[in-house]
């Protein structure tokens, strides 16, 4: 059991410095900011792990993957849905192309 705990700690330490964790460079906006933009797609991502220790890292990685997916779809702007409730089990966003 002790070896498993050490493996989890090593994994968590790696989560904070994962390459690409910031995700693609996109402008984050609100729904009010994208009125003149072209809608591209909805993107949904579920974090791979949950729990009080890894939640922040898992959510950050899921947001980065949503940004990567938006960029791959041709978007330059993303609007993340505001989660309701205390626990977040899914990241939702809308991708837009705002550059002319």
Residue pairs with C-beta under 8 A, 6 or more apart in sequence:
12 53
12 54
12 57
15 21
15 54
15 57
15 58
15 61
16 57
18 61
20 64
20 68
21 60
21 61
21 64
22 64
22 67
23 63
23 64
23 65
23 66
23 67
23 68
23 71
24 67
24 68
24 70
24 71
24 72
25 71
26 67
26 70
26 71
26 75
26 76
26 77
26 78
27 76
27 77
27 78
27 98
28 77
28 78
28 79
28 80
29 77
29 78
29 79
29 96
29 98
30 79
31 79
31 94
33 77
33 79
34 77
34 79
34 94
34 96
34 98
36 98
37 77
37 96
37 97
37 98
38 96
38 97
38 98
39 94
39 95
39 96
40 70
40 73
40 74
40 75
40 95
40 96
40 97
41 70
41 73
41 75
41 94
41 95
42 92
42 93
42 94
42 95
43 66
43 69
43 70
43 73
43 78
43 92
43 93
43 94
43 95
44 66
44 90
44 91
44 92
44 93
45 62
45 63
45 65
45 66
45 69
45 90
45 91
46 62
46 89
46 90
46 91
47 55
47 58
47 59
47 61
47 62
47 88
47 89
47 91
48 58
48 61
48 62
49 58
50 58
50 89
55 88
59 88
59 91
62 91
63 80
63 91
66 78
66 80
66 91
66 93
67 78
69 95
70 78
70 93
70 95
73 95
74 97
75 95
75 96
75 97
76 96
76 97
76 98
76 99
77 95
77 96
77 97
77 98
78 93
78 94
78 95
78 96
79 93
79 94
79 96
80 91
80 92
80 93
81 91
81 92
81 93
81 94
